[in-house]
Amino acid sequence: MPRRHIHVTGAAEAAPLRAALRELRKTLDVPADPAGPDAFPPEVMAEAERTAKNPLLPTDPYDATDLPFFTIDPPASTDLDQAMHLARRAGGGFRVHYAIADVAAFVAPGGALDAEAHRRVTTLYFPDEKVPLHPQLLSEGAASLLPDQTRPALLWRIDLDADGAAVATDVRRALVRSRAKLDYAGVQQQIDAGAAEEPLALLRDIGLLREEQERARGGISLNVPEQEIELDDGGYRLRYRTPLPADGWNAQISLLTGMAAAGLMTDAGAGILRTLPAAPDGAVARLRRSARALRIDWPHHTSYADLVRGLDPAEPAHAAFLQECTTLLRGAGYTVFTGGELPGQAVHAAVAAPYTHCTAPLRRLVDRYAGELCVAAVAGAEPPEWVTSALPDLPKEMAEGTRRQNTVERECIDIVEAALLKDRIGELFEAHVVDVKDSEPTVGTVQLDSAGLAVIARVEGGGDLPLGERIRVRLTQADPGSAKVLFSPA
């Protein structure tokens, strides 16, 4: 997981920031203009144009267009992977229909589109624009679950009991039709006002039950705030966007599906899991130090999971700690298993259950393969050869793609913070020391206390840094071109 999510409103038009982001894309060998005519090779675009008009569909596809699906995404998003319909079951409990874009209907195995997707692996999100996994005429057009459009999808049906536990799972190819494109703020407003009707109103009911299921099994979801950078009187302003409860409820539907998919794979004896080993004691001890530094009370009898659930991401100190908590997610990877024998590491520690990625095939390569494995498992059939032959290489491909994705996230954060502070070299700031490097106690991390500066950056120089103490620091470097911000103790 990236250290921080970033979103830019307005500031990306500023010349220094734009230039630095263009240079970063050049360094990482991604298209300078992701939406331009040269973003994809000609043979890829030609294939995309053909399949957009003539997707590969089953001879007699299951018709689920009568279900009034809806999507929940950021307002500007048009690459819509998922649509849902929620209902109560006659005998009690709930039924979740979750439609996932059927990318395999547009990407032929071994074709130019397939090869390009394996080269890109993931969609890359920069503050000013994105570099898509698939051509936009597919990812934001023919394959996207846009409203009032009939689309091919992998249709999941997951039945839950009255407590929100999954009791039955099915997935098949289908045609679906979304009725509404909703956003998180609007959903939250409708639900809070009591204006949401079923099926939307059930998102809260099911989401809360699934969160309780998560607590019971020892899982944890991090409500990591997003940074938003805005133009402010000719300069920059950086603030956090606090996740809404609706963000979490929506995420629980995706988690539910990923766990159901892992269950189908393990029952079938072949698949690819998203795995994460338990955090070592040293990592948790390091987080305890950060909690003390940020004046967060963490009693010894309180578990990490219970502590995180009690944090308010709207509080700056809590937001900074949640960012540090993402370090426990390092070490996540993909694990392939075949022949009916589960791998030694089959659980995702944060989910606290077997889990896989299968709900974002427009933006992540592995999800297309996971979906195919699950469809085959439900049908009692062998997975397609193009799926099984690709499985051995997928973990390495995804690791490289995720590494590049994390590099983009990390470098973009540095660039934006440097742009924010570039005219303030030499100024003094109040800050808290939130981390100190074990091997070099003169090097660490500070969180600025200044209003309007949601900045967490490196500090070095002078004597040993006092972990948890408030100190004054001087800004010594902030250059969007070099993408580094550096402070020294004052």
C-alpha positions in Angstrom: 0.0 0.0 0.0 1.3 3.5 -0.8 2.4 5.7 2.1 -0.2 8.4 1.2 -2.9 8.9 -1.3 -2.6 12.1 -3.2 -5.2 14.1 -5.2 -4.6 17.5 -6.8 -7.2 20.2 -7.4 -5.9 23.1 -9.4 -2.2 23.0 -8.3 -1.2 20.6 -11.0 -1.6 23.4 -13.5 1.3 25.2 -12.0 4.4 25.1 -14.2 7.1 23.8 -11.7 4.9 21.0 -10.5 3.8 20.1 -14.1 7.4 20.0 -15.3 8.6 17.9 -12.4 5.8 15.4 -13.0 6.5 15.2 -16.7 10.2 14.5 -15.9 9.2 11.7 -13.4 7.1 10.0 -16.1 10.1 10.3 -18.5 12.4 8.7 -15.9 9.9 5.8 -15.3 9.5 5.3 -19.0 5.7 6.0 -19.1 3.9 8.1 -21.7 4.4 11.8 -21.2 0.8 12.3 -22.4 -1.2 9.2 -21.2 -4.3 10.4 -23.2 -2.3 11.3 -26.3 -2.2 9.4 -29.6 1.2 7.9 -28.8 0.2 6.5 -25.4 -0.3 3.0 -26.8 1.3 1.3 -29.8 -0.7 1.4 -33.0 -1.4 -2.4 -33.0 -2.7 -2.1 -29.5 -5.1 0.7 -30.4 -6.2 -1.2 -33.5 -7.1 -4.2 -31.5 -8.9 -2.1 -28.8 -11.0 -0.5 -31.5 -12.0 -3.9 -32.9 -12.9 -5.5 -29.6 -14.7 -2.4 -28.3 -17.2 -3.0 -31.1 -17.2 -6.8 -30.9 -16.5 -8.1 -27.5 -16.2 -11.9 -27.0 -19.4 -12.9 -25.3 -20.8 -16.4 -24.3 -23.2 -17.8 -26.9 -26.1 -17.4 -24.5 -25.0 -14.9 -21.8 -27.0 -14.7 -18.5 -29.1 -11.6 -18.6 -29.0 -9.6 -15.4 -29.9 -6.3 -16.9 -33.2 -6.2 -14.8 -31.2 -5.7 -11.6 -30.8 -1.9 -10.9 -27.0 -1.8 -10.3 -25.2 1.3 -9.1 -21.6 2.3 -8.9 -19.7 4.3 -6.2 -16.6 6.1 -7.2 -14.9 9.5 -7.0 -17.0 12.0 -9.0 -14.6 12.3 -11.9 -13.9 8.6 -12.3 -15.0 6.9 -15.6 -13.0 3.6 -15.3 -15.7 1.8 -13.3 -14.7 -1.7 -12.4 -17.6 -2.6 -10.0 -21.3 -2.1 -9.7 -23.5 -3.5 -6.9 -27.1 -4.4 -6.1 -28.0 -5.2 -2.5 -31.2 -6.9 -1.3 -32.7 -8.6 1.7 -33.2 -12.4 1.5 -36.7 -13.7 2.1 -35.5 -16.1 4.8 -33.4 -13.4 6.5 -30.0 -12.0 5.8 -28.8 -10.3 2.6 -27.9 -10.9 -1.0 -25.0 -9.1 -2.6 -24.8 -8.9 -6.4 -21.4 -7.5 -7.4 -20.7 -7.0 -11.1 -17.0 -6.8 -12.1 -16.0 -5.5 -15.5 -15.3 -8.5 -17.8 -12.0 -7.4 -19.3 -11.4 -10.9 -20.8 -14.3 -10.1 -23.2 -12.1 -7.4 -24.7 -8.5 -8.7 -24.3 -7.7 -11.8 -26.3 -5.0 -14.0 -24.8 -1.7 -13.6 -26.6 -2.8 -10.5 -28.5 -1.3 -7.0 -28.6 -3.6 -5.8 -25.8 -2.7 -8.7 -23.6 1.0 -8.1 -24.2 0.7 -4.4 -23.4 -1.2 -5.1 -20.2 1.5 -7.5 -19.1 4.0 -4.7 -19.7 2.1 -2.1 -17.8 0.7 -4.4 -15.0 -1.3 -1.6 -13.2 -2.8 1.8 -13.8 -0.4 4.5 -12.5 -1.9 7.5 -10.7 -0.1 10.7 -10.8 -1.4 13.9 -9.1 -2.3 15.5 -12.4 -3.3 12.5 -14.5 -3.2 8.7 -14.8 -1.4 6.2 -17.0 -4.0 3.5 -17.7 -3.5 -0.2 -17.9 -5.7 -0.5 -20.9 -6.6 2.0 -23.7 -9.2 4.5 -22.4 -11.7 3.6 -25.1 -11.9 0.3 -23.2 -11.1 1.2 -19.6 -13.3 4.4 -19.6 -15.6 3.3 -22.4 -16.7 -0.1 -23.8 -15.5 -2.2 -20.8 -16.4 0.3 -18.0 -19.7 -0.2 -16.1 -21.0 3.2 -17.0 -24.6 4.1 -16.3 -27.3 3.2 -18.8 -25.0 1.0 -20.8 -25.3 -2.8 -21.1 -21.9 -4.3 -20.3 -20.4 -7.8 -20.0 -19.4 -8.6 -16.4 -18.5 -11.3 -14.0 -21.5 -11.4 -11.8 -20.9 -12.4 -8.2 -23.8 -13.4 -6.0 -22.9 -13.7 -2.4 -25.5 -14.6 0.2 -25.1 -13.4 3.8 -26.8 -14.5 7.0 -28.3 -12.0 9.4 -24.9 -11.4 11.0 -23.3 -10.6 7.7 -21.3 -13.9 7.3 -21.1 -15.3 3.8 -23.1 -18.6 3.4 -23.1 -19.1 -0.4 -21.2 -17.8 -3.4 -21.7 -17.9 -7.1 -20.0 -16.2 -10.0 -20.8 -16.4 -13.7 -20.6 -14.3 -16.9 -23.5 -12.0 -17.4 -24.8 -8.8 -19.1 -25.5 -6.0 -16.6 -26.7 -2.5 -16.7 -25.9 0.2 -14.1 -28.6 2.7 -13.4 -26.7 5.3 -11.4 -23.2 6.6 -11.0 -22.9 7.7 -7.3 -20.0 9.2 -5.4 -19.0 8.8 -1.7 -20.1 12.2 -0.5 -23.5 11.9 -2.1 -24.0 8.4 -0.8 -23.0 9.5 2.7 -25.4 12.5 2.6 -28.3 10.4 1.4 -27.8 7.7 4.1 -27.2 10.2 6.9 -30.4 12.2 5.9 -32.4 9.0 5.8 -33.2 9.7 2.1 -31.5 6.6 0.7 -33.9 3.8 -0.4 -33.0 0.2 -0.8 -30.8 -1.1 -2.3 -28.5 1.9 -1.4 -29.7 2.1 2.2 -28.5 -1.5 2.7 -24.9 -0.4 2.1 -24.7 0.9 5.6 -26.4 -2.2 7.1 -24.2 -4.7 5.3 -21.1 -2.5 5.7 -21.5 -2.3 9.5 -22.1 -6.1 9.7 -19.0 -6.8 7.6 -16.9 -4.5 9.8 -18.1 -6.4 12.8 -17.1 -9.6 11.1 -13.7 -8.1 10.4 -13.3 -7.3 14.1 -14.2 -10.8 15.1 -11.6 -12.4 12.9 -8.9 -9.9 13.9 -8.7 -8.0 10.6 -8.1 -4.3 10.2 -8.9 -1.7 7.5 -6.8 1.5 7.6 -8.7 4.7 7.1 -5.7 6.5 5.6 -6.5 10.1 4.7 -5.9 11.5 1.2 -3.7 14.5 0.7 -5.3 17.2 -1.4 -3.1 20.0 -2.9 -4.9 23.2 -3.9 -3.8 26.6 -5.3 -4.2 29.3 -2.6 -3.5 33.0 -3.5 -0.9 32.0 -6.1 0.8 29.5 -3.8 0.0 26.0 -2.6 -2.1 24.6 0.3 -2.1 21.0 1.4 -4.8 19.4 3.5 -6.1 15.9 4.4 -9.4 14.5 3.1 -10.8 12.3 5.8 -12.4 9.0 4.5 -16.2 8.8 5.0 -17.9 5.9 6.6 -19.4 5.2 3.1 -15.8 4.7 1.8 -15.3 1.9 4.3 -18.7 0.3 3.7 -18.0 0.2 0.0 -14.6 -1.3 0.6 -16.2 -4.0 2.7 -18.1 -5.3 -0.4 -14.9 -5.5 -2.3 -13.1 -7.3 0.6 -16.1 -9.7 0.9 -15.7 -10.6 -2.8 -11.9 -11.0 -2.5 -12.4 -13.4 0.4 -15.1 -15.3 -1.5 -12.9 -15.6 -4.5 -10.0 -17.0 -2.3 -12.4 -19.5 -0.9 -13.4 -20.7 -4.4 -9.8 -21.1 -5.4 -8.7 -22.9 -2.3 -11.7 -25.3 -2.7 -10.7 -25.9 -6.3 -7.0 -26.4 -5.4 -5.5 -23.8 -7.7 -5.3 -20.1 -7.8 -3.4 -16.9 -6.9 -3.8 -15.3 -3.5 -2.8 -11.9 -2.2 -0.8 -12.7 1.0 0.8 -10.8 3.8 2.8 -12.3 6.7 2.1 -11.2 10.2 4.1 -8.1 11.2 7.3 -8.9 13.1 7.4 -7.8 16.8 10.0 -5.1 15.9 7.6 -3.4 13.5 4.9 -3.2 16.1 7.4 -1.9 18.6 8.4 0.8 16.1 4.7 1.8 15.8 4.4 2.1 19.6 7.3 4.5 19.5 5.5 6.6 16.8 2.3 6.5 18.9 4.2 7.9 21.9 5.7 10.5 19.6 2.3 11.6 18.5 0.8 11.6 22.0 -1.5 8.7 21.2 -2.4 6.6 24.2 -1.8 2.9 23.4 -2.3 0.8 26.6 -0.4 -2.4 26.6 -3.5 -4.5 26.9 -5.0 -2.9 23.7 -4.3 -4.6 20.4 -3.0 -2.8 17.4 -6.3 -3.5 15.5 -8.4 -2.1 18.4 -6.2 1.0 18.7 -6.5 1.8 15.0 -10.3 1.5 15.0 -10.5 4.1 17.7 -8.5 6.7 15.8 -10.0 9.7 14.1 -8.3 10.4 10.8 -9.6 14.0 11.0 -7.1 14.6 13.9 -3.7 15.5 12.5 -1.8 13.3 14.9 -4.0 10.4 14.2 -3.7 10.9 10.5 0.1 10.9 10.7 -0.1 7.7 12.8 -2.4 6.0 10.3 0.2 6.8 7.6 2.9 5.1 9.6 0.6 2.1 10.1 0.9 1.3 6.4 4.4 0.1 7.1 2.9 -3.1 8.6 1.5 -3.8 5.1 5.0 -4.1 3.6 5.8 -7.6 2.5 2.4 -8.2 0.8 2.7 -10.3 -2.4 1.0 -12.8 -4.6 1.2 -16.5 -4.1 0.3 -19.1 -6.7 -0.8 -22.7 -5.7 -1.8 -25.6 -7.9 -2.4 -29.3 -7.5 -4.7 -28.9 -4.5 -1.9 -28.1 -2.1 -2.2 -24.7 -0.3 0.9 -22.6 0.1 2.5 -22.3 3.6 1.6 -18.6 3.6 -2.1 -18.5 2.5 -3.5 -15.7 4.7 -3.4 -11.9 4.3 -2.6 -10.7 7.8 -4.6 -7.4 7.6 -7.6 -9.2 6.2 -7.0 -12.1 8.7 -8.2 -14.6 6.1 -7.3 -16.0 2.7 -7.9 -13.2 0.2 -7.3 -12.3 -3.5 -7.5 -9.3 -5.8 -10.3 -9.8 -8.3 -12.5 -6.6 -8.2 -10.4 -4.1 -10.3 -9.5 -5.8 -13.6 -9.6 -2.4 -15.5 -6.7 -1.2 -13.3 -4.8 -4.3 -12.2 -3.5 -7.2 -14.3 -3.9 -10.1 -11.8 -7.7 -9.5 -11.3 -8.5 -10.7 -14.8 -6.8 -14.1 -14.1 -8.4 -14.4 -10.6 -11.8 -13.9 -12.1 -11.3 -16.6 -14.7 -10.2 -19.0 -12.1 -13.3 -18.4 -10.0 -15.7 -18.8 -13.0 -14.1 -22.1 -13.8 -14.2 -23.2 -10.1 -18.0 -22.6 -9.9 -18.6 -24.3 -13.2 -16.6 -27.3 -12.1 -14.3 -26.9 -15.1 -10.6 -26.7 -15.7 -9.3 -23.1 -15.9 -8.4 -21.9 -19.5 -4.9 -22.8 -20.6 -4.0 -19.1 -21.1 -4.7 -18.6 -17.4 -2.8 -21.6 -16.0 0.2 -21.0 -18.3 0.5 -17.4 -17.1 0.1 -18.1 -13.3 3.8 -18.9 -12.6 5.0 -15.5 -13.8 2.2 -13.4 -12.4 3.7 -12.9 -8.8 6.9 -11.6 -10.3 5.1 -9.4 -12.8 2.8 -8.0 -10.1 5.7 -7.4 -7.8 7.5 -5.3 -10.4 4.3 -3.4 -11.3 3.5 -2.8 -7.6 7.1 -1.6 -7.1 6.7 0.9 -9.9 3.3 2.0 -8.6 4.8 2.6 -5.1 7.7 4.5 -6.7 5.2 6.8 -8.5 3.3 7.4 -5.2 6.5 8.1 -3.2 8.1 10.4 -5.8 4.9 12.3 -6.4 4.5 13.0 -2.7 8.1 14.3 -2.6 7.5 16.5 -5.7 4.2 18.0 -4.4 5.6 18.7 -0.9 8.7 20.3 -2.5 6.4 22.5 -4.7 4.5 23.4 -1.6 7.6 24.6 0.3 9.9 25.7 -2.5 9.7 29.4 -1.6 10.2 28.9 2.1 13.9 27.7 2.3 15.5 28.9 5.5 12.2 29.3 7.4 11.6 27.8 10.8 8.7 25.4 11.6 7.4 23.8 14.7 7.3 20.0 14.3 7.1 16.7 16.2 9.7 14.0 15.8 7.7 11.0 14.8 10.5 8.5 14.0 14.2 8.2 14.5 16.4 5.8 12.4 17.8 3.1 14.7 21.2 3.0 13.1 21.5 6.8 12.7 19.8 8.7 15.6 20.6 12.0 13.9 18.2 11.1 11.1 14.5 10.8 11.3 11.1 12.0 10.3 9.1 15.0 11.5 5.5 16.0 11.1 5.0 19.8 10.8 2.6 21.4 13.3 1.9 24.4 11.1 -1.7 24.9 10.1 -2.3 24.2 6.5 0.9 22.1 6.1 0.1 18.4 6.2 3.7 17.6 5.6 5.7 14.6 7.0 9.4 14.8 5.9 13.0 13.8 6.5 15.1 15.6 9.1 18.8 15.2 9.6 21.8 16.9 11.2 22.9 18.0 14.7 22.7 15.7 17.7 20.4 12.7 18.4 16.8 13.4 17.6 14.4 13.4 20.6 11.7 10.9 19.6 8.3 12.2 20.5 9.5 15.7 21.4 8.4 18.9 19.7 11.3 20.7 18.1 12.0 23.6 15.8 13.3 22.7 12.3 14.7 24.7 9.5 13.8 24.0 5.9 17.1 23.4 4.1 15.9 21.9 0.8 12.7 21.9 -1.3 13.1 21.6 -5.0 10.4 20.0 -7.2 13.0 19.2 -9.7 15.0 17.0 -7.3 11.8 15.9 -5.6 13.2 16.1 -2.1 12.2 18.0 1.1 14.8 18.1 3.9 14.8 19.8 7.3 17.5 20.2 9.9 17.1 20.8 13.7 17.2 24.5 14.4 
